[in-house]
Amino acid sequence: MTSGTCSKVINLKVDDDGRIADVSFIGGCHGNLQGICSLVKGMHVDEVKKRLDGIRCGNKLTSCPDQLCRAIEQLENQQ
């Protein structure tokens, strides 16, 4: 689940090497989110966090890219 964004859910799969195997968003700006998904697929999670952490959307304190970083952190904490 996301917080503070138009997208509501992020589906995320990370491979054993720590690379984004698959990612999709439910809700939000479809074209922009397809672009984000395409760009981060195959990227190492550390690089994704380095590039996207803290990005804001307008007056919001977060964004869909920032929420992707939160989803990665949640996945890392489960392991």
mmCIF file of the N, C-alpha and C atoms, coordinates in Angstrom:
data_MODEL
# 
_entry.id   MODEL 
# 
loop_
_atom_site.group_PDB 
_atom_site.id 
_atom_site.type_symbol 
_atom_site.label_atom_id 
_atom_site.label_alt_id 
_atom_site.label_comp_id 
_atom_site.label_asym_id 
_atom_site.label_entity_id 
_atom_site.label_seq_id 
_atom_site.pdbx_PDB_ins_code 
_atom_site.Cartn_x 
_atom_site.Cartn_y 
_atom_site.Cartn_z 
_atom_site.occupancy 
_atom_site.B_iso_or_equiv 
_atom_site.pdbx_formal_charge 
_atom_site.auth_seq_id 
_atom_site.auth_comp_id 
_atom_site.auth_asym_id 
_atom_site.auth_atom_id 
_atom_site.pdbx_PDB_model_num 
ATOM 1   N N  . MET A 1 1  ? 0.841  -1.187  0.000   1.00 0.00 ? 1  MET A N  1 
ATOM 2   C CA . MET A 1 1  ? 0.000  0.000   0.000   1.00 0.00 ? 1  MET A CA 1 
ATOM 3   C C  . MET A 1 1  ? 0.887  1.252   0.000   1.00 0.00 ? 1  MET A C  1 
ATOM 4   N N  . THR A 1 2  ? 0.433  2.245   -0.710  1.00 0.00 ? 2  THR A N  1 
ATOM 5   C CA . THR A 1 2  ? 1.163  3.508   -0.729  1.00 0.00 ? 2  THR A CA 1 
ATOM 6   C C  . THR A 1 2  ? 0.508  4.500   0.230   1.00 0.00 ? 2  THR A C  1 
ATOM 7   N N  . SER A 1 3  ? 1.179  5.595   0.460   1.00 0.00 ? 3  SER A N  1 
ATOM 8   C CA . SER A 1 3  ? 0.655  6.625   1.345   1.00 0.00 ? 3  SER A CA 1 
ATOM 9   C C  . SER A 1 3  ? 0.931  7.990   0.733   1.00 0.00 ? 3  SER A C  1 
ATOM 10  N N  . GLY A 1 4  ? -0.113 8.807   0.591   1.00 0.00 ? 4  GLY A N  1 
ATOM 11  C CA . GLY A 1 4  ? 0.068  10.171  0.133   1.00 0.00 ? 4  GLY A CA 1 
ATOM 12  C C  . GLY A 1 4  ? 0.199  10.348  -1.366  1.00 0.00 ? 4  GLY A C  1 
ATOM 13  N N  . THR A 1 5  ? -0.153 9.329   -2.152  1.00 0.00 ? 5  THR A N  1 
ATOM 14  C CA . THR A 1 5  ? -0.056 9.430   -3.612  1.00 0.00 ? 5  THR A CA 1 
ATOM 15  C C  . THR A 1 5  ? -1.345 8.978   -4.270  1.00 0.00 ? 5  THR A C  1 
ATOM 16  N N  . CYS A 1 6  ? -1.468 9.274   -5.549  1.00 0.00 ? 6  CYS A N  1 
ATOM 17  C CA . CYS A 1 6  ? -2.636 8.831   -6.324  1.00 0.00 ? 6  CYS A CA 1 
ATOM 18  C C  . CYS A 1 6  ? -2.616 7.323   -6.534  1.00 0.00 ? 6  CYS A C  1 
ATOM 19  N N  . SER A 1 7  ? -1.436 6.745   -6.696  1.00 0.00 ? 7  SER A N  1 
ATOM 20  C CA . SER A 1 7  ? -1.354 5.287   -6.817  1.00 0.00 ? 7  SER A CA 1 
ATOM 21  C C  . SER A 1 7  ? -1.666 4.685   -5.448  1.00 0.00 ? 7  SER A C  1 
ATOM 22  N N  . LYS A 1 8  ? -2.281 3.536   -5.464  1.00 0.00 ? 8  LYS A N  1 
ATOM 23  C CA . LYS A 1 8  ? -2.729 2.906   -4.221  1.00 0.00 ? 8  LYS A CA 1 
ATOM 24  C C  . LYS A 1 8  ? -1.887 1.707   -3.810  1.00 0.00 ? 8  LYS A C  1 
ATOM 25  N N  . VAL A 1 9  ? -1.347 0.984   -4.796  1.00 0.00 ? 9  VAL A N  1 
ATOM 26  C CA . VAL A 1 9  ? -0.605 -0.253  -4.520  1.00 0.00 ? 9  VAL A CA 1 
ATOM 27  C C  . VAL A 1 9  ? 0.586  -0.320  -5.466  1.00 0.00 ? 9  VAL A C  1 
ATOM 28  N N  . ILE A 1 10 ? 1.699  -0.842  -4.951  1.00 0.00 ? 10 ILE A N  1 
ATOM 29  C CA . ILE A 1 10 ? 2.860  -1.122  -5.781  1.00 0.00 ? 10 ILE A CA 1 
ATOM 30  C C  . ILE A 1 10 ? 3.129  -2.613  -5.686  1.00 0.00 ? 10 ILE A C  1 
ATOM 31  N N  . ASN A 1 11 ? 3.139  -3.282  -6.839  1.00 0.00 ? 11 ASN A N  1 
ATOM 32  C CA . ASN A 1 11 ? 3.526  -4.693  -6.906  1.00 0.00 ? 11 ASN A CA 1 
ATOM 33  C C  . ASN A 1 11 ? 4.996  -4.730  -7.283  1.00 0.00 ? 11 ASN A C  1 
ATOM 34  N N  . LEU A 1 12 ? 5.805  -5.386  -6.451  1.00 0.00 ? 12 LEU A N  1 
ATOM 35  C CA . LEU A 1 12 ? 7.254  -5.334  -6.613  1.00 0.00 ? 12 LEU A CA 1 
ATOM 36  C C  . LEU A 1 12 ? 7.865  -6.710  -6.446  1.00 0.00 ? 12 LEU A C  1 
ATOM 37  N N  . LYS A 1 13 ? 8.719  -7.079  -7.396  1.00 0.00 ? 13 LYS A N  1 
ATOM 38  C CA . LYS A 1 13 ? 9.496  -8.319  -7.301  1.00 0.00 ? 13 LYS A CA 1 
ATOM 39  C C  . LYS A 1 13 ? 10.956 -7.974  -7.509  1.00 0.00 ? 13 LYS A C  1 
ATOM 40  N N  . VAL A 1 14 ? 11.793 -8.462  -6.594  1.00 0.00 ? 14 VAL A N  1 
ATOM 41  C CA . VAL A 1 14 ? 13.232 -8.239  -6.660  1.00 0.00 ? 14 VAL A CA 1 
ATOM 42  C C  . VAL A 1 14 ? 13.899 -9.601  -6.775  1.00 0.00 ? 14 VAL A C  1 
ATOM 43  N N  . ASP A 1 15 ? 14.865 -9.736  -7.690  1.00 0.00 ? 15 ASP A N  1 
ATOM 44  C CA . ASP A 1 15 ? 15.538 -11.026 -7.863  1.00 0.00 ? 15 ASP A CA 1 
ATOM 45  C C  . ASP A 1 15 ? 16.596 -11.238 -6.786  1.00 0.00 ? 15 ASP A C  1 
ATOM 46  N N  . ASP A 1 16 ? 17.236 -12.385 -6.828  1.00 0.00 ? 16 ASP A N  1 
ATOM 47  C CA . ASP A 1 16 ? 18.229 -12.750 -5.806  1.00 0.00 ? 16 ASP A CA 1 
ATOM 48  C C  . ASP A 1 16 ? 19.463 -11.860 -5.830  1.00 0.00 ? 16 ASP A C  1 
ATOM 49  N N  . ASP A 1 17 ? 19.683 -11.160 -6.936  1.00 0.00 ? 17 ASP A N  1 
ATOM 50  C CA . ASP A 1 17 ? 20.831 -10.254 -7.044  1.00 0.00 ? 17 ASP A CA 1 
ATOM 51  C C  . ASP A 1 17 ? 20.495 -8.832  -6.604  1.00 0.00 ? 17 ASP A C  1 
ATOM 52  N N  . GLY A 1 18 ? 19.248 -8.617  -6.124  1.00 0.00 ? 18 GLY A N  1 
ATOM 53  C CA . GLY A 1 18 ? 18.849 -7.295  -5.662  1.00 0.00 ? 18 GLY A CA 1 
ATOM 54  C C  . GLY A 1 18 ? 18.429 -6.355  -6.773  1.00 0.00 ? 18 GLY A C  1 
ATOM 55  N N  . ARG A 1 19 ? 18.036 -6.921  -7.910  1.00 0.00 ? 19 ARG A N  1 
ATOM 56  C CA . ARG A 1 19 ? 17.590 -6.112  -9.046  1.00 0.00 ? 19 ARG A CA 1 
ATOM 57  C C  . ARG A 1 19 ? 16.078 -6.205  -9.189  1.00 0.00 ? 19 ARG A C  1 
ATOM 58  N N  . ILE A 1 20 ? 15.472 -5.110  -9.657  1.00 0.00 ? 20 ILE A N  1 
ATOM 59  C CA . ILE A 1 20 ? 14.027 -5.084  -9.858  1.00 0.00 ? 20 ILE A CA 1 
ATOM 60  C C  . ILE A 1 20 ? 13.691 -6.049  -10.993 1.00 0.00 ? 20 ILE A C  1 
ATOM 61  N N  . ALA A 1 21 ? 12.957 -7.107  -10.670 1.00 0.00 ? 21 ALA A N  1 
ATOM 62  C CA . ALA A 1 21 ? 12.541 -8.079  -11.681 1.00 0.00 ? 21 ALA A CA 1 
ATOM 63  C C  . ALA A 1 21 ? 11.229 -7.641  -12.328 1.00 0.00 ? 21 ALA A C  1 
ATOM 64  N N  . ASP A 1 22 ? 10.345 -7.069  -11.529 1.00 0.00 ? 22 ASP A N  1 
ATOM 65  C CA . ASP A 1 22 ? 9.058  -6.617  -12.041 1.00 0.00 ? 22 ASP A CA 1 
ATOM 66  C C  . ASP A 1 22 ? 8.486  -5.593  -11.073 1.00 0.00 ? 22 ASP A C  1 
ATOM 67  N N  . VAL A 1 23 ? 7.831  -4.584  -11.608 1.00 0.00 ? 23 VAL A N  1 
ATOM 68  C CA . VAL A 1 23 ? 7.176  -3.574  -10.782 1.00 0.00 ? 23 VAL A CA 1 
ATOM 69  C C  . VAL A 1 23 ? 5.981  -3.029  -11.542 1.00 0.00 ? 23 VAL A C  1 
ATOM 70  N N  . SER A 1 24 ? 4.885  -2.825  -10.823 1.00 0.00 ? 24 SER A N  1 
ATOM 71  C CA . SER A 1 24 ? 3.699  -2.198  -11.406 1.00 0.00 ? 24 SER A CA 1 
ATOM 72  C C  . SER A 1 24 ? 2.977  -1.420  -10.321 1.00 0.00 ? 24 SER A C  1 
ATOM 73  N N  . PHE A 1 25 ? 2.279  -0.394  -10.745 1.00 0.00 ? 25 PHE A N  1 
ATOM 74  C CA . PHE A 1 25 ? 1.509  0.453   -9.843  1.00 0.00 ? 25 PHE A CA 1 
ATOM 75  C C  . PHE A 1 25 ? 0.036  0.295   -10.171 1.00 0.00 ? 25 PHE A C  1 
ATOM 76  N N  . ILE A 1 26 ? -0.803 0.351   -9.148  1.00 0.00 ? 26 ILE A N  1 
ATOM 77  C CA . ILE A 1 26 ? -2.251 0.378   -9.336  1.00 0.00 ? 26 ILE A CA 1 
ATOM 78  C C  . ILE A 1 26 ? -2.720 1.769   -8.958  1.00 0.00 ? 26 ILE A C  1 
ATOM 79  N N  . GLY A 1 27 ? -3.390 2.436   -9.900  1.00 0.00 ? 27 GLY A N  1 
ATOM 80  C CA . GLY A 1 27 ? -3.798 3.816   -9.702  1.00 0.00 ? 27 GLY A CA 1 
ATOM 81  C C  . GLY A 1 27 ? -2.684 4.746   -10.138 1.00 0.00 ? 27 GLY A C  1 
ATOM 82  N N  . GLY A 1 28 ? -2.951 6.021   -10.045 1.00 0.00 ? 28 GLY A N  1 
ATOM 83  C CA . GLY A 1 28 ? -1.943 7.007   -10.390 1.00 0.00 ? 28 GLY A CA 1 
ATOM 84  C C  . GLY A 1 28 ? -1.931 7.354   -11.866 1.00 0.00 ? 28 GLY A C  1 
ATOM 85  N N  . CYS A 1 29 ? -0.928 8.074   -12.290 1.00 0.00 ? 29 CYS A N  1 
ATOM 86  C CA . CYS A 1 29 ? -0.790 8.553   -13.669 1.00 0.00 ? 29 CYS A CA 1 
ATOM 87  C C  . CYS A 1 29 ? -0.196 7.435   -14.522 1.00 0.00 ? 29 CYS A C  1 
ATOM 88  N N  . HIS A 1 30 ? -1.053 6.759   -15.266 1.00 0.00 ? 30 HIS A N  1 
ATOM 89  C CA . HIS A 1 30 ? -0.685 5.527   -15.951 1.00 0.00 ? 30 HIS A CA 1 
ATOM 90  C C  . HIS A 1 30 ? 0.564  5.665   -16.821 1.00 0.00 ? 30 HIS A C  1 
ATOM 91  N N  . GLY A 1 31 ? 0.613  6.672   -17.659 1.00 0.00 ? 31 GLY A N  1 
ATOM 92  C CA . GLY A 1 31 ? 1.757  6.826   -18.559 1.00 0.00 ? 31 GLY A CA 1 
ATOM 93  C C  . GLY A 1 31 ? 3.055  7.066   -17.814 1.00 0.00 ? 31 GLY A C  1 
ATOM 94  N N  . ASN A 1 32 ? 3.037  7.961   -16.845 1.00 0.00 ? 32 ASN A N  1 
ATOM 95  C CA . ASN A 1 32 ? 4.243  8.241   -16.059 1.00 0.00 ? 32 ASN A CA 1 
ATOM 96  C C  . ASN A 1 32 ? 4.708  7.007   -15.295 1.00 0.00 ? 32 ASN A C  1 
ATOM 97  N N  . LEU A 1 33 ? 3.758  6.283   -14.732 1.00 0.00 ? 33 LEU A N  1 
ATOM 98  C CA . LEU A 1 33 ? 4.134  5.110   -13.947 1.00 0.00 ? 33 LEU A CA 1 
ATOM 99  C C  . LEU A 1 33 ? 4.637  3.979   -14.827 1.00 0.00 ? 33 LEU A C  1 
ATOM 100 N N  . GLN A 1 34 ? 4.108  3.847   -16.039 1.00 0.00 ? 34 GLN A N  1 
ATOM 101 C CA . GLN A 1 34 ? 4.657  2.866   -16.977 1.00 0.00 ? 34 GLN A CA 1 
ATOM 102 C C  . GLN A 1 34 ? 6.111  3.223   -17.288 1.00 0.00 ? 34 GLN A C  1 
ATOM 103 N N  . GLY A 1 35 ? 6.373  4.505   -17.454 1.00 0.00 ? 35 GLY A N  1 
ATOM 104 C CA . GLY A 1 35 ? 7.735  4.956   -17.719 1.00 0.00 ? 35 GLY A CA 1 
ATOM 105 C C  . GLY A 1 35 ? 8.670  4.631   -16.566 1.00 0.00 ? 35 GLY A C  1 
ATOM 106 N N  . ILE A 1 36 ? 8.244  4.914   -15.341 1.00 0.00 ? 36 ILE A N  1 
ATOM 107 C CA . ILE A 1 36 ? 9.066  4.597   -14.169 1.00 0.00 ? 36 ILE A CA 1 
ATOM 108 C C  . ILE A 1 36 ? 9.346  3.104   -14.123 1.00 0.00 ? 36 ILE A C  1 
ATOM 109 N N  . CYS A 1 37 ? 8.316  2.292   -14.315 1.00 0.00 ? 37 CYS A N  1 
ATOM 110 C CA . CYS A 1 37 ? 8.475  0.836   -14.260 1.00 0.00 ? 37 CYS A CA 1 
ATOM 111 C C  . CYS A 1 37 ? 9.478  0.359   -15.306 1.00 0.00 ? 37 CYS A C  1 
ATOM 112 N N  . SER A 1 38 ? 9.365  0.886   -16.502 1.00 0.00 ? 38 SER A N  1 
ATOM 113 C CA . SER A 1 38 ? 10.272 0.500   -17.576 1.00 0.00 ? 38 SER A CA 1 
ATOM 114 C C  . SER A 1 38 ? 11.712 0.899   -17.259 1.00 0.00 ? 38 SER A C  1 
ATOM 115 N N  . LEU A 1 39 ? 11.891 2.080   -16.698 1.00 0.00 ? 39 LEU A N  1 
ATOM 116 C CA . LEU A 1 39 ? 13.235 2.568   -16.397 1.00 0.00 ? 39 LEU A CA 1 
ATOM 117 C C  . LEU A 1 39 ? 13.908 1.799   -15.265 1.00 0.00 ? 39 LEU A C  1 
ATOM 118 N N  . VAL A 1 40 ? 13.157 1.417   -14.234 1.00 0.00 ? 40 VAL A N  1 
ATOM 119 C CA . VAL A 1 40 ? 13.792 0.771   -13.077 1.00 0.00 ? 40 VAL A CA 1 
ATOM 120 C C  . VAL A 1 40 ? 13.931 -0.739  -13.231 1.00 0.00 ? 40 VAL A C  1 
ATOM 121 N N  . LYS A 1 41 ? 13.202 -1.336  -14.174 1.00 0.00 ? 41 LYS A N  1 
ATOM 122 C CA . LYS A 1 41 ? 13.301 -2.782  -14.350 1.00 0.00 ? 41 LYS A CA 1 
ATOM 123 C C  . LYS A 1 41 ? 14.730 -3.166  -14.716 1.00 0.00 ? 41 LYS A C  1 
ATOM 124 N N  . GLY A 1 42 ? 15.299 -4.096  -13.965 1.00 0.00 ? 42 GLY A N  1 
ATOM 125 C CA . GLY A 1 42 ? 16.680 -4.523  -14.155 1.00 0.00 ? 42 GLY A CA 1 
ATOM 126 C C  . GLY A 1 42 ? 17.682 -3.725  -13.340 1.00 0.00 ? 42 GLY A C  1 
ATOM 127 N N  . MET A 1 43 ? 17.255 -2.623  -12.749 1.00 0.00 ? 43 MET A N  1 
ATOM 128 C CA . MET A 1 43 ? 18.136 -1.771  -11.957 1.00 0.00 ? 43 MET A CA 1 
ATOM 129 C C  . MET A 1 43 ? 18.280 -2.345  -10.540 1.00 0.00 ? 43 MET A C  1 
ATOM 130 N N  . HIS A 1 44 ? 19.455 -2.206  -9.953  1.00 0.00 ? 44 HIS A N  1 
ATOM 131 C CA . HIS A 1 44 ? 19.671 -2.646  -8.579  1.00 0.00 ? 44 HIS A CA 1 
ATOM 132 C C  . HIS A 1 44 ? 18.888 -1.741  -7.634  1.00 0.00 ? 44 HIS A C  1 
ATOM 133 N N  . VAL A 1 45 ? 18.312 -2.329  -6.592  1.00 0.00 ? 45 VAL A N  1 
ATOM 134 C CA . VAL A 1 45 ? 17.473 -1.565  -5.663  1.00 0.00 ? 45 VAL A CA 1 
ATOM 135 C C  . VAL A 1 45 ? 18.222 -0.407  -5.020  1.00 0.00 ? 45 VAL A C  1 
ATOM 136 N N  . ASP A 1 46 ? 19.508 -0.553  -4.776  1.00 0.00 ? 46 ASP A N  1 
ATOM 137 C CA . ASP A 1 46 ? 20.276 0.546   -4.175  1.00 0.00 ? 46 ASP A CA 1 
ATOM 138 C C  . ASP A 1 46 ? 20.337 1.748   -5.111  1.00 0.00 ? 46 ASP A C  1 
ATOM 139 N N  . GLU A 1 47 ? 20.456 1.480   -6.406  1.00 0.00 ? 47 GLU A N  1 
ATOM 140 C CA . GLU A 1 47 ? 20.486 2.567   -7.399  1.00 0.00 ? 47 GLU A CA 1 
ATOM 141 C C  . GLU A 1 47 ? 19.113 3.229   -7.509  1.00 0.00 ? 47 GLU A C  1 
ATOM 142 N N  . VAL A 1 48 ? 18.052 2.421   -7.455  1.00 0.00 ? 48 VAL A N  1 
ATOM 143 C CA . VAL A 1 48 ? 16.699 2.973   -7.502  1.00 0.00 ? 48 VAL A CA 1 
ATOM 144 C C  . VAL A 1 48 ? 16.499 3.918   -6.317  1.00 0.00 ? 48 VAL A C  1 
ATOM 145 N N  . LYS A 1 49 ? 16.863 3.455   -5.123  1.00 0.00 ? 49 LYS A N  1 
ATOM 146 C CA . LYS A 1 49 ? 16.705 4.294   -3.929  1.00 0.00 ? 49 LYS A CA 1 
ATOM 147 C C  . LYS A 1 49 ? 17.550 5.564   -4.022  1.00 0.00 ? 49 LYS A C  1 
ATOM 148 N N  . LYS A 1 50 ? 18.760 5.437   -4.529  1.00 0.00 ? 50 LYS A N  1 
ATOM 149 C CA . LYS A 1 50 ? 19.652 6.592   -4.662  1.00 0.00 ? 50 LYS A CA 1 
ATOM 150 C C  . LYS A 1 50 ? 19.053 7.654   -5.584  1.00 0.00 ? 50 LYS A C  1 
ATOM 151 N N  . ARG A 1 51 ? 18.415 7.206   -6.667  1.00 0.00 ? 51 ARG A N  1 
ATOM 152 C CA . ARG A 1 51 ? 17.886 8.138   -7.659  1.00 0.00 ? 51 ARG A CA 1 
ATOM 153 C C  . ARG A 1 51 ? 16.504 8.688   -7.318  1.00 0.00 ? 51 ARG A C  1 
ATOM 154 N N  . LEU A 1 52 ? 15.664 7.887   -6.651  1.00 0.00 ? 52 LEU A N  1 
ATOM 155 C CA . LEU A 1 52 ? 14.261 8.254   -6.497  1.00 0.00 ? 52 LEU A CA 1 
ATOM 156 C C  . LEU A 1 52 ? 13.841 8.662   -5.088  1.00 0.00 ? 52 LEU A C  1 
ATOM 157 N N  . ASP A 1 53 ? 14.642 8.354   -4.093  1.00 0.00 ? 53 ASP A N  1 
ATOM 158 C CA . ASP A 1 53 ? 14.275 8.650   -2.709  1.00 0.00 ? 53 ASP A CA 1 
ATOM 159 C C  . ASP A 1 53 ? 14.102 10.160  -2.504  1.00 0.00 ? 53 ASP A C  1 
ATOM 160 N N  . GLY A 1 54 ? 12.996 10.530  -1.903  1.00 0.00 ? 54 GLY A N  1 
ATOM 161 C CA . GLY A 1 54 ? 12.763 11.923  -1.533  1.00 0.00 ? 54 GLY A CA 1 
ATOM 162 C C  . GLY A 1 54 ? 12.107 12.777  -2.602  1.00 0.00 ? 54 GLY A C  1 
ATOM 163 N N  . ILE A 1 55 ? 11.857 12.220  -3.785  1.00 0.00 ? 55 ILE A N  1 
ATOM 164 C CA . ILE A 1 55 ? 11.179 13.002  -4.823  1.00 0.00 ? 55 ILE A CA 1 
ATOM 165 C C  . ILE A 1 55 ? 9.772  13.334  -4.345  1.00 0.00 ? 55 ILE A C  1 
ATOM 166 N N  . ARG A 1 56 ? 9.374  14.576  -4.555  1.00 0.00 ? 56 ARG A N  1 
ATOM 167 C CA . ARG A 1 56 ? 8.049  15.032  -4.139  1.00 0.00 ? 56 ARG A CA 1 
ATOM 168 C C  . ARG A 1 56 ? 7.183  15.310  -5.352  1.00 0.00 ? 56 ARG A C  1 
ATOM 169 N N  . CYS A 1 57 ? 5.885  15.219  -5.179  1.00 0.00 ? 57 CYS A N  1 
ATOM 170 C CA . CYS A 1 57 ? 4.914  15.487  -6.233  1.00 0.00 ? 57 CYS A CA 1 
ATOM 171 C C  . CYS A 1 57 ? 4.104  16.720  -5.823  1.00 0.00 ? 57 CYS A C  1 
ATOM 172 N N  . GLY A 1 58 ? 4.364  17.830  -6.482  1.00 0.00 ? 58 GLY A N  1 
ATOM 173 C CA . GLY A 1 58 ? 3.659  19.063  -6.150  1.00 0.00 ? 58 GLY A CA 1 
ATOM 174 C C  . GLY A 1 58 ? 3.867  19.438  -4.694  1.00 0.00 ? 58 GLY A C  1 
ATOM 175 N N  . ASN A 1 59 ? 2.765  19.678  -3.990  1.00 0.00 ? 59 ASN A N  1 
ATOM 176 C CA . ASN A 1 59 ? 2.830  20.053  -2.577  1.00 0.00 ? 59 ASN A CA 1 
ATOM 177 C C  . ASN A 1 59 ? 2.897  18.856  -1.645  1.00 0.00 ? 59 ASN A C  1 
ATOM 178 N N  . LYS A 1 60 ? 2.812  17.658  -2.199  1.00 0.00 ? 60 LYS A N  1 
ATOM 179 C CA . LYS A 1 60 ? 2.844  16.447  -1.375  1.00 0.00 ? 60 LYS A CA 1 
ATOM 180 C C  . LYS A 1 60 ? 4.247  16.219  -0.838  1.00 0.00 ? 60 LYS A C  1 
ATOM 181 N N  . LEU A 1 61 ? 4.345  15.554  0.280   1.00 0.00 ? 61 LEU A N  1 
ATOM 182 C CA . LEU A 1 61 ? 5.649  15.250  0.885   1.00 0.00 ? 61 LEU A CA 1 
ATOM 183 C C  . LEU A 1 61 ? 6.284  14.016  0.276   1.00 0.00 ? 61 LEU A C  1 
ATOM 184 N N  . THR A 1 62 ? 5.595  13.370  -0.660  1.00 0.00 ? 62 THR A N  1 
ATOM 185 C CA . THR A 1 62 ? 6.084  12.141  -1.274  1.00 0.00 ? 62 THR A CA 1 
ATOM 186 C C  . THR A 1 62 ? 5.642  12.128  -2.733  1.00 0.00 ? 62 THR A C  1 
ATOM 187 N N  . SER A 1 63 ? 5.924  11.034  -3.417  1.00 0.00 ? 63 SER A N  1 
ATOM 188 C CA . SER A 1 63 ? 5.540  10.841  -4.816  1.00 0.00 ? 63 SER A CA 1 
ATOM 189 C C  . SER A 1 63 ? 5.505  9.343   -5.081  1.00 0.00 ? 63 SER A C  1 
ATOM 190 N N  . CYS A 1 64 ? 5.046  8.968   -6.258  1.00 0.00 ? 64 CYS A N  1 
ATOM 191 C CA . CYS A 1 64 ? 5.067  7.543   -6.609  1.00 0.00 ? 64 CYS A CA 1 
ATOM 192 C C  . CYS A 1 64 ? 6.501  6.988   -6.651  1.00 0.00 ? 64 CYS A C  1 
ATOM 193 N N  . PRO A 1 65 ? 7.482  7.714   -7.226  1.00 0.00 ? 65 PRO A N  1 
ATOM 194 C CA . PRO A 1 65 ? 8.855  7.212   -7.166  1.00 0.00 ? 65 PRO A CA 1 
ATOM 195 C C  . PRO A 1 65 ? 9.362  7.072   -5.724  1.00 0.00 ? 65 PRO A C  1 
ATOM 196 N N  . ASP A 1 66 ? 9.045  8.028   -4.870  1.00 0.00 ? 66 ASP A N  1 
ATOM 197 C CA . ASP A 1 66 ? 9.441  7.961   -3.466  1.00 0.00 ? 66 ASP A CA 1 
ATOM 198 C C  . ASP A 1 66 ? 8.764  6.775   -2.774  1.00 0.00 ? 66 ASP A C  1 
ATOM 199 N N  . GLN A 1 67 ? 7.492  6.542   -3.097  1.00 0.00 ? 67 GLN A N  1 
ATOM 200 C CA . GLN A 1 67 ? 6.782  5.410   -2.509  1.00 0.00 ? 67 GLN A CA 1 
ATOM 201 C C  . GLN A 1 67 ? 7.358  4.078   -2.994  1.00 0.00 ? 67 GLN A C  1 
ATOM 202 N N  . LEU A 1 68 ? 7.909  4.037   -4.198  1.00 0.00 ? 68 LEU A N  1 
ATOM 203 C CA . LEU A 1 68 ? 8.608  2.839   -4.662  1.00 0.00 ? 68 LEU A CA 1 
ATOM 204 C C  . LEU A 1 68 ? 9.798  2.556   -3.750  1.00 0.00 ? 68 LEU A C  1 
ATOM 205 N N  . CYS A 1 69 ? 10.499 3.587   -3.350  1.00 0.00 ? 69 CYS A N  1 
ATOM 206 C CA . CYS A 1 69 ? 11.621 3.421   -2.406  1.00 0.00 ? 69 CYS A CA 1 
ATOM 207 C C  . CYS A 1 69 ? 11.124 2.868   -1.078  1.00 0.00 ? 69 CYS A C  1 
ATOM 208 N N  . ARG A 1 70 ? 9.977  3.340   -0.597  1.00 0.00 ? 70 ARG A N  1 
ATOM 209 C CA . ARG A 1 70 ? 9.406  2.828   0.650   1.00 0.00 ? 70 ARG A CA 1 
ATOM 210 C C  . ARG A 1 70 ? 9.046  1.343   0.488   1.00 0.00 ? 70 ARG A C  1 
ATOM 211 N N  . ALA A 1 71 ? 8.522  0.963   -0.679  1.00 0.00 ? 71 ALA A N  1 
ATOM 212 C CA . ALA A 1 71 ? 8.173  -0.438  -0.935  1.00 0.00 ? 71 ALA A CA 1 
ATOM 213 C C  . ALA A 1 71 ? 9.425  -1.314  -0.943  1.00 0.00 ? 71 ALA A C  1 
ATOM 214 N N  . ILE A 1 72 ? 10.516 -0.809  -1.519  1.00 0.00 ? 72 ILE A N  1 
ATOM 215 C CA . ILE A 1 72 ? 11.782 -1.547  -1.512  1.00 0.00 ? 72 ILE A CA 1 
ATOM 216 C C  . ILE A 1 72 ? 12.250 -1.732  -0.078  1.00 0.00 ? 72 ILE A C  1 
ATOM 217 N N  . GLU A 1 73 ? 12.187 -0.685  0.727   1.00 0.00 ? 73 GLU A N  1 
ATOM 218 C CA . GLU A 1 73 ? 12.614 -0.779  2.113   1.00 0.00 ? 73 GLU A CA 1 
ATOM 219 C C  . GLU A 1 73 ? 11.767 -1.781  2.888   1.00 0.00 ? 73 GLU A C  1 
ATOM 220 N N  . GLN A 1 74 ? 10.461 -1.794  2.658   1.00 0.00 ? 74 GLN A N  1 
ATOM 221 C CA . GLN A 1 74 ? 9.604  -2.770  3.324   1.00 0.00 ? 74 GLN A CA 1 
ATOM 222 C C  . GLN A 1 74 ? 9.981  -4.184  2.943   1.00 0.00 ? 74 GLN A C  1 
ATOM 223 N N  . LEU A 1 75 ? 10.267 -4.397  1.664   1.00 0.00 ? 75 LEU A N  1 
ATOM 224 C CA . LEU A 1 75 ? 10.670 -5.715  1.200   1.00 0.00 ? 75 LEU A CA 1 
ATOM 225 C C  . LEU A 1 75 ? 12.003 -6.131  1.824   1.00 0.00 ? 75 LEU A C  1 
ATOM 226 N N  . GLU A 1 76 ? 12.943 -5.202  1.914   1.00 0.00 ? 76 GLU A N  1 
ATOM 227 C CA . GLU A 1 76 ? 14.235 -5.487  2.530   1.00 0.00 ? 76 GLU A CA 1 
ATOM 228 C C  . GLU A 1 76 ? 14.077 -5.832  4.008   1.00 0.00 ? 76 GLU A C  1 
ATOM 229 N N  . ASN A 1 77 ? 13.177 -5.154  4.699   1.00 0.00 ? 77 ASN A N  1 
ATOM 230 C CA . ASN A 1 77 ? 12.966 -5.406  6.123   1.00 0.00 ? 77 ASN A CA 1 
ATOM 231 C C  . ASN A 1 77 ? 12.289 -6.736  6.399   1.00 0.00 ? 77 ASN A C  1 
ATOM 232 N N  . GLN A 1 78 ? 11.606 -7.285  5.396   1.00 0.00 ? 78 GLN A N  1 
ATOM 233 C CA . GLN A 1 78 ? 10.946 -8.590  5.547   1.00 0.00 ? 78 GLN A CA 1 
ATOM 234 C C  . GLN A 1 78 ? 11.944 -9.741  5.415   1.00 0.00 ? 78 GLN A C  1 
ATOM 235 N N  . GLN A 1 79 ? 13.094 -9.462  4.838   1.00 0.00 ? 79 GLN A N  1 
ATOM 236 C CA . GLN A 1 79 ? 14.073 -10.539 4.590   1.00 0.00 ? 79 GLN A CA 1 
ATOM 237 C C  . GLN A 1 79 ? 14.971 -10.748 5.767   1.00 0.00 ? 79 GLN A C  1 
# 
